[in-house]
């Protein structure tokens, strides 16, 4: 499991064995079962999560109790209610396992210590944040400029394995369409 975290980091920055040993001291490894919550709306957000195995959904519930799927996260991805994590405020979203999931957890304090202790890790976290920002912008633009068929085709192109792993009803909610519309698009 540790090797997956190291490979992920080393896609951006090289690490010596000693540096990786130091990095590893800042993480906690945890396992969660399907349907278990890592974050619930209103709770303090203790961690940012690196997903080793499994699949998660990040959900925002509006004032009418309608749930909006903000994102799905699978292996080799990071997920959290990042606003709450970085501002150390209460969660406005929930993070739930769609499959049994294994993660490395990083507290805000350890995130800060790691950035201050090992300069390379500041670059790593900056790159990951930039990629996350770009992905979020792409999703927003897609939602406001693309029709349902185009959004579905973009999802197929960008994350083909996600389409195989996520139930159709959740995919439809993520794309902003009905389950029936998604069935028509995928046939």
C-alpha positions as CSV (number, residue, x, y, z in Angstrom):
1,X,0.0,0.0,0.0
2,X,2.8,2.4,0.8
3,X,4.3,1.8,-2.6
4,X,1.1,3.2,-4.2
5,X,1.5,6.4,-2.3
6,X,5.1,6.7,-3.2
7,X,4.5,6.0,-6.9
8,X,1.7,8.7,-6.9
9,X,4.0,11.3,-5.3
10,X,6.9,10.4,-7.6
11,X,4.9,11.1,-10.7
12,X,5.6,14.8,-9.7
13,X,8.7,14.8,-7.5
14,X,11.5,12.3,-6.9
15,X,11.9,11.0,-3.3
16,X,14.8,9.3,-1.7
17,X,14.0,6.4,0.7
18,X,14.7,8.6,3.7
19,X,12.4,11.4,2.3
20,X,9.6,8.9,1.6
21,X,10.0,7.5,5.1
22,X,9.6,11.0,6.5
23,X,6.6,11.6,4.2
24,X,5.0,8.4,5.4
25,X,5.2,9.5,9.1
26,X,2.6,12.2,8.3
27,X,0.0,9.8,7.0
28,X,-2.4,7.3,8.6
29,X,-3.7,4.3,6.8
30,X,-7.4,3.4,7.2
31,X,-10.0,1.0,5.7
32,X,-13.7,1.8,5.2
33,X,-16.6,-0.4,4.2
34,X,-19.1,0.3,1.4
35,X,-21.7,2.9,2.5
36,X,-19.5,4.2,5.3
37,X,-19.0,7.9,5.6
38,X,-15.5,9.5,5.8
39,X,-17.0,12.9,6.1
40,X,-20.6,14.0,7.1
41,X,-22.0,17.4,6.5
42,X,-21.7,19.5,9.7
43,X,-18.7,17.6,11.0
44,X,-15.1,18.9,11.4
45,X,-13.0,17.8,8.4
46,X,-10.0,16.0,9.9
47,X,-8.4,14.7,6.8
48,X,-7.6,14.9,3.1
49,X,-7.7,11.4,1.7
50,X,-5.5,9.7,-0.9
51,X,-7.4,6.7,-2.3
52,X,-5.4,3.5,-2.5
53,X,-8.3,1.2,-3.5
54,X,-12.0,1.8,-3.7
55,X,-14.5,4.4,-4.9
56,X,-16.0,7.4,-3.1
57,X,-18.7,10.0,-3.9
58,X,-18.7,13.6,-2.6
59,X,-22.2,15.0,-2.2
60,X,-23.7,18.4,-1.5
61,X,-27.2,18.5,-0.1
62,X,-29.1,21.7,-0.8
63,X,-31.8,23.4,1.3
64,X,-34.5,21.4,-0.4
65,X,-32.7,18.1,0.6
66,X,-31.8,17.4,-3.0
67,X,-28.4,15.7,-3.2
68,X,-25.9,16.9,-5.8
69,X,-22.9,14.7,-6.6
70,X,-19.9,16.9,-6.8
71,X,-17.4,14.3,-7.7
72,X,-16.4,10.6,-7.7
73,X,-12.9,9.6,-6.5
74,X,-11.1,6.4,-7.1
75,X,-7.7,4.9,-6.9
76,X,-4.8,7.4,-7.2
77,X,-7.0,10.4,-6.5
78,X,-7.3,12.8,-3.6
79,X,-10.6,13.7,-2.1
80,X,-12.1,15.7,0.8
81,X,-14.4,18.6,1.4
82,X,-11.4,20.8,0.5
83,X,-13.0,24.1,1.5
84,X,-13.6,22.8,5.0
85,X,-10.3,21.1,5.2
86,X,-8.2,24.1,4.2
87,X,-10.3,26.7,6.2
88,X,-10.7,24.3,9.1
89,X,-14.5,24.8,9.1
90,X,-17.4,22.4,9.3
91,X,-18.1,20.2,6.3
92,X,-20.8,21.4,3.8
93,X,-20.5,18.1,1.9
94,X,-20.5,14.4,2.7
95,X,-18.0,11.8,1.5
96,X,-19.3,8.2,1.2
97,X,-17.8,4.9,0.1
98,X,-19.4,3.3,-2.9
99,X,-17.0,0.3,-2.5
100,X,-14.9,-1.0,0.3
101,X,-12.1,1.6,0.3
102,X,-8.5,2.0,1.6
103,X,-7.0,5.4,2.1
104,X,-4.0,7.3,3.4
105,X,-5.3,10.1,5.6
106,X,-3.4,13.4,6.0
107,X,-4.5,15.9,8.7
108,X,-4.2,19.6,8.1
109,X,-1.5,19.9,10.7
110,X,0.5,17.1,9.1
111,X,-0.1,18.7,5.7
112,X,1.4,22.0,7.0
113,X,4.3,20.2,8.7
114,X,5.1,18.2,5.6
115,X,5.1,21.3,3.4
116,X,7.4,23.1,5.9
117,X,9.7,20.2,6.5
118,X,10.3,19.0,2.9
119,X,10.2,21.7,0.3
120,X,9.6,19.2,-2.5
121,X,6.2,18.3,-0.9
122,X,5.1,21.9,-1.2
123,X,5.6,21.6,-5.0
124,X,3.8,18.3,-5.0
125,X,0.7,19.7,-3.2
126,X,0.7,22.8,-5.4
127,X,0.7,20.6,-8.5
128,X,-2.1,18.5,-7.1
129,X,-4.1,21.6,-6.2
130,X,-3.6,23.0,-9.7
131,X,-4.8,19.8,-11.4
132,X,-7.8,19.7,-9.1
133,X,-8.7,23.3,-9.9
134,X,-8.4,22.6,-13.7
135,X,-10.6,19.6,-13.3
136,X,-13.2,21.6,-11.5
137,X,-13.2,24.3,-14.1
138,X,-13.6,21.7,-16.9
139,X,-16.6,20.2,-15.1
140,X,-18.3,23.6,-14.5
141,X,-17.8,24.6,-18.1
142,X,-19.1,21.3,-19.3
143,X,-22.2,21.7,-17.1
144,X,-23.0,25.1,-18.4
145,X,-22.2,24.6,-22.1
146,X,-22.8,20.9,-23.0
147,X,-25.9,19.0,-23.5
148,X,-26.6,15.7,-21.7
149,X,-25.2,13.6,-24.6
150,X,-21.9,15.6,-24.7
151,X,-21.5,15.4,-20.9
152,X,-21.9,11.6,-21.1
153,X,-19.4,11.3,-23.9
154,X,-16.9,13.5,-22.0
155,X,-17.3,11.3,-19.0
156,X,-16.8,8.2,-21.1
157,X,-13.6,9.7,-22.6
158,X,-12.2,11.1,-19.4
159,X,-13.1,8.3,-16.9
160,X,-14.2,5.1,-18.8
161,X,-13.6,2.9,-15.7
162,X,-15.9,5.1,-13.6
163,X,-18.8,4.4,-15.9
164,X,-18.4,0.7,-15.2
165,X,-18.1,1.0,-11.4
166,X,-20.8,3.6,-10.6
167,X,-24.5,2.7,-10.5
168,X,-26.5,4.3,-13.3
169,X,-28.7,6.4,-11.0
170,X,-25.6,8.0,-9.4
171,X,-24.0,8.6,-12.9
172,X,-27.3,10.3,-14.0
173,X,-27.3,12.5,-10.9
174,X,-23.6,13.4,-11.5
175,X,-24.4,14.3,-15.2
176,X,-27.5,16.3,-14.2
177,X,-29.9,14.0,-16.1
178,X,-32.6,11.5,-15.3
179,X,-31.9,7.8,-15.1
180,X,-34.1,7.3,-18.2
181,X,-32.1,9.9,-20.2
182,X,-28.9,8.2,-19.2
183,X,-30.3,4.8,-20.4
184,X,-31.1,6.4,-23.7
185,X,-27.6,7.9,-24.0
186,X,-25.8,4.7,-23.1
187,X,-27.7,2.4,-25.5
